[in-house]
Amino acid sequence: MTSTFLPFWISKNPPYIKSSLERGKELRLKQQYFWVAASLFDIVRRFKKSKRAWNEFPDQVAIQLNDTHPTLAVVELQRILIDQEGLE
């Protein structure tokens, strides 16, 4: 039997660290990046599965940006599309 290890900052109930502390800020950033990256990866995976052309991506995908995620989601989507998918 294998078990999956997830770092504590990914788990559903991570230890609470005040955001006013530096390590709390770092923890929040790691958590936010993880969820943003996972969500965008899934969005791109589903789009590619549809076999549509990349020029249809903006018409087929809507991403709601709220809270602090916009700062991470925009650049992460750019990274995925440029670095992983080879788009220009």
Biotite code that builds the C-alpha atoms (Angstrom):
import biotite.structure as struc

atoms = struc.array([
    struc.Atom([0.000, 0.000, 0.000], chain_id="A", res_id=1, res_name="MET", atom_name="CA", element="C"),
    struc.Atom([1.355, 3.432, -0.910], chain_id="A", res_id=2, res_name="THR", atom_name="CA", element="C"),
    struc.Atom([0.570, 6.668, 0.812], chain_id="A", res_id=3, res_name="SER", atom_name="CA", element="C"),
    struc.Atom([0.634, 10.100, -0.722], chain_id="A", res_id=4, res_name="THR", atom_name="CA", element="C"),
    struc.Atom([2.601, 12.735, 1.136], chain_id="A", res_id=5, res_name="PHE", atom_name="CA", element="C"),
    struc.Atom([1.454, 16.313, 0.805], chain_id="A", res_id=6, res_name="LEU", atom_name="CA", element="C"),
    struc.Atom([3.398, 19.173, 2.338], chain_id="A", res_id=7, res_name="PRO", atom_name="CA", element="C"),
    struc.Atom([1.476, 20.682, 5.255], chain_id="A", res_id=8, res_name="PHE", atom_name="CA", element="C"),
    struc.Atom([0.870, 23.899, 3.315], chain_id="A", res_id=9, res_name="TRP", atom_name="CA", element="C"),
    struc.Atom([-1.192, 21.967, 0.730], chain_id="A", res_id=10, res_name="ILE", atom_name="CA", element="C"),
    struc.Atom([-3.319, 19.985, 3.155], chain_id="A", res_id=11, res_name="SER", atom_name="CA", element="C"),
    struc.Atom([-6.940, 20.944, 3.819], chain_id="A", res_id=12, res_name="LYS", atom_name="CA", element="C"),
    struc.Atom([-6.167, 21.878, 7.415], chain_id="A", res_id=13, res_name="ASN", atom_name="CA", element="C"),
    struc.Atom([-2.685, 23.373, 7.531], chain_id="A", res_id=14, res_name="PRO", atom_name="CA", element="C"),
    struc.Atom([-1.417, 24.794, 10.791], chain_id="A", res_id=15, res_name="PRO", atom_name="CA", element="C"),
    struc.Atom([-2.515, 28.391, 11.223], chain_id="A", res_id=16, res_name="TYR", atom_name="CA", element="C"),
    struc.Atom([0.247, 30.954, 11.128], chain_id="A", res_id=17, res_name="ILE", atom_name="CA", element="C"),
    struc.Atom([-0.651, 34.622, 11.405], chain_id="A", res_id=18, res_name="LYS", atom_name="CA", element="C"),
    struc.Atom([-0.320, 36.454, 8.096], chain_id="A", res_id=19, res_name="SER", atom_name="CA", element="C"),
    struc.Atom([1.358, 39.324, 9.914], chain_id="A", res_id=20, res_name="SER", atom_name="CA", element="C"),
    struc.Atom([4.433, 37.155, 10.407], chain_id="A", res_id=21, res_name="LEU", atom_name="CA", element="C"),
    struc.Atom([6.887, 36.668, 7.528], chain_id="A", res_id=22, res_name="GLU", atom_name="CA", element="C"),
    struc.Atom([6.505, 32.898, 7.627], chain_id="A", res_id=23, res_name="ARG", atom_name="CA", element="C"),
    struc.Atom([2.722, 33.342, 7.557], chain_id="A", res_id=24, res_name="GLY", atom_name="CA", element="C"),
    struc.Atom([2.993, 35.483, 4.438], chain_id="A", res_id=25, res_name="LYS", atom_name="CA", element="C"),
    struc.Atom([5.252, 32.913, 2.821], chain_id="A", res_id=26, res_name="GLU", atom_name="CA", element="C"),
    struc.Atom([2.835, 30.121, 3.711], chain_id="A", res_id=27, res_name="LEU", atom_name="CA", element="C"),
    struc.Atom([-0.148, 31.997, 2.202], chain_id="A", res_id=28, res_name="ARG", atom_name="CA", element="C"),
    struc.Atom([1.811, 32.651, -0.986], chain_id="A", res_id=29, res_name="LEU", atom_name="CA", element="C"),
    struc.Atom([2.737, 28.964, -1.309], chain_id="A", res_id=30, res_name="LYS", atom_name="CA", element="C"),
    struc.Atom([-0.862, 27.920, -0.688], chain_id="A", res_id=31, res_name="GLN", atom_name="CA", element="C"),
    struc.Atom([-2.223, 30.430, -3.197], chain_id="A", res_id=32, res_name="GLN", atom_name="CA", element="C"),
    struc.Atom([0.322, 29.475, -5.841], chain_id="A", res_id=33, res_name="TYR", atom_name="CA", element="C"),
    struc.Atom([-0.438, 25.786, -5.408], chain_id="A", res_id=34, res_name="PHE", atom_name="CA", element="C"),
    struc.Atom([-4.195, 26.232, -5.871], chain_id="A", res_id=35, res_name="TRP", atom_name="CA", element="C"),
    struc.Atom([-3.788, 28.683, -8.764], chain_id="A", res_id=36, res_name="VAL", atom_name="CA", element="C"),
    struc.Atom([-1.277, 26.460, -10.575], chain_id="A", res_id=37, res_name="ALA", atom_name="CA", element="C"),
    struc.Atom([-3.390, 23.338, -10.065], chain_id="A", res_id=38, res_name="ALA", atom_name="CA", element="C"),
    struc.Atom([-6.538, 25.092, -11.299], chain_id="A", res_id=39, res_name="SER", atom_name="CA", element="C"),
    struc.Atom([-4.860, 26.522, -14.382], chain_id="A", res_id=40, res_name="LEU", atom_name="CA", element="C"),
    struc.Atom([-3.203, 23.206, -15.185], chain_id="A", res_id=41, res_name="PHE", atom_name="CA", element="C"),
    struc.Atom([-6.637, 21.562, -15.085], chain_id="A", res_id=42, res_name="ASP", atom_name="CA", element="C"),
    struc.Atom([-8.195, 24.289, -17.251], chain_id="A", res_id=43, res_name="ILE", atom_name="CA", element="C"),
    struc.Atom([-5.479, 23.881, -19.888], chain_id="A", res_id=44, res_name="VAL", atom_name="CA", element="C"),
    struc.Atom([-5.673, 20.076, -19.685], chain_id="A", res_id=45, res_name="ARG", atom_name="CA", element="C"),
    struc.Atom([-9.428, 20.135, -20.286], chain_id="A", res_id=46, res_name="ARG", atom_name="CA", element="C"),
    struc.Atom([-9.086, 22.596, -23.151], chain_id="A", res_id=47, res_name="PHE", atom_name="CA", element="C"),
    struc.Atom([-6.427, 20.463, -24.846], chain_id="A", res_id=48, res_name="LYS", atom_name="CA", element="C"),
    struc.Atom([-8.644, 17.400, -24.405], chain_id="A", res_id=49, res_name="LYS", atom_name="CA", element="C"),
    struc.Atom([-11.339, 19.193, -26.452], chain_id="A", res_id=50, res_name="SER", atom_name="CA", element="C"),
    struc.Atom([-8.908, 19.235, -29.438], chain_id="A", res_id=51, res_name="LYS", atom_name="CA", element="C"),
    struc.Atom([-9.803, 22.862, -30.194], chain_id="A", res_id=52, res_name="ARG", atom_name="CA", element="C"),
    struc.Atom([-7.304, 25.280, -31.724], chain_id="A", res_id=53, res_name="ALA", atom_name="CA", element="C"),
    struc.Atom([-5.481, 27.574, -29.290], chain_id="A", res_id=54, res_name="TRP", atom_name="CA", element="C"),
    struc.Atom([-7.024, 30.643, -30.943], chain_id="A", res_id=55, res_name="ASN", atom_name="CA", element="C"),
    struc.Atom([-10.365, 29.455, -29.501], chain_id="A", res_id=56, res_name="GLU", atom_name="CA", element="C"),
    struc.Atom([-9.043, 29.425, -25.926], chain_id="A", res_id=57, res_name="PHE", atom_name="CA", element="C"),
    struc.Atom([-10.247, 32.955, -25.030], chain_id="A", res_id=58, res_name="PRO", atom_name="CA", element="C"),
    struc.Atom([-13.736, 32.180, -26.336], chain_id="A", res_id=59, res_name="ASP", atom_name="CA", element="C"),
    struc.Atom([-13.988, 28.826, -24.557], chain_id="A", res_id=60, res_name="GLN", atom_name="CA", element="C"),
    struc.Atom([-12.408, 29.555, -21.170], chain_id="A", res_id=61, res_name="VAL", atom_name="CA", element="C"),
    struc.Atom([-13.414, 32.031, -18.484], chain_id="A", res_id=62, res_name="ALA", atom_name="CA", element="C"),
    struc.Atom([-11.345, 32.451, -15.343], chain_id="A", res_id=63, res_name="ILE", atom_name="CA", element="C"),
    struc.Atom([-12.722, 34.434, -12.421], chain_id="A", res_id=64, res_name="GLN", atom_name="CA", element="C"),
    struc.Atom([-10.042, 36.377, -10.604], chain_id="A", res_id=65, res_name="LEU", atom_name="CA", element="C"),
    struc.Atom([-10.753, 37.509, -7.076], chain_id="A", res_id=66, res_name="ASN", atom_name="CA", element="C"),
    struc.Atom([-8.931, 38.157, -3.807], chain_id="A", res_id=67, res_name="ASP", atom_name="CA", element="C"),
    struc.Atom([-5.133, 37.843, -4.143], chain_id="A", res_id=68, res_name="THR", atom_name="CA", element="C"),
    struc.Atom([-5.172, 35.204, -6.870], chain_id="A", res_id=69, res_name="HIS", atom_name="CA", element="C"),
    struc.Atom([-5.116, 37.610, -9.841], chain_id="A", res_id=70, res_name="PRO", atom_name="CA", element="C"),
    struc.Atom([-1.506, 38.494, -9.162], chain_id="A", res_id=71, res_name="THR", atom_name="CA", element="C"),
    struc.Atom([-0.525, 34.850, -9.425], chain_id="A", res_id=72, res_name="LEU", atom_name="CA", element="C"),
    struc.Atom([-2.991, 33.536, -11.999], chain_id="A", res_id=73, res_name="ALA", atom_name="CA", element="C"),
    struc.Atom([-2.125, 35.938, -14.809], chain_id="A", res_id=74, res_name="VAL", atom_name="CA", element="C"),
    struc.Atom([1.600, 35.255, -14.794], chain_id="A", res_id=75, res_name="VAL", atom_name="CA", element="C"),
    struc.Atom([1.132, 31.532, -14.141], chain_id="A", res_id=76, res_name="GLU", atom_name="CA", element="C"),
    struc.Atom([-1.192, 31.206, -17.152], chain_id="A", res_id=77, res_name="LEU", atom_name="CA", element="C"),
    struc.Atom([1.362, 33.083, -19.259], chain_id="A", res_id=78, res_name="GLN", atom_name="CA", element="C"),
    struc.Atom([4.078, 30.711, -18.038], chain_id="A", res_id=79, res_name="ARG", atom_name="CA", element="C"),
    struc.Atom([1.997, 27.645, -18.887], chain_id="A", res_id=80, res_name="ILE", atom_name="CA", element="C"),
    struc.Atom([1.019, 28.883, -22.352], chain_id="A", res_id=81, res_name="LEU", atom_name="CA", element="C"),
    struc.Atom([4.500, 30.114, -23.308], chain_id="A", res_id=82, res_name="ILE", atom_name="CA", element="C"),
    struc.Atom([6.866, 27.725, -21.536], chain_id="A", res_id=83, res_name="ASP", atom_name="CA", element="C"),
    struc.Atom([4.863, 24.503, -21.529], chain_id="A", res_id=84, res_name="GLN", atom_name="CA", element="C"),
    struc.Atom([2.625, 24.842, -24.576], chain_id="A", res_id=85, res_name="GLU", atom_name="CA", element="C"),
    struc.Atom([5.082, 26.756, -26.767], chain_id="A", res_id=86, res_name="GLY", atom_name="CA", element="C"),
    struc.Atom([2.715, 29.576, -27.674], chain_id="A", res_id=87, res_name="LEU", atom_name="CA", element="C"),
    struc.Atom([3.994, 33.036, -28.475], chain_id="A", res_id=88, res_name="GLU", atom_name="CA", element="C"),
])
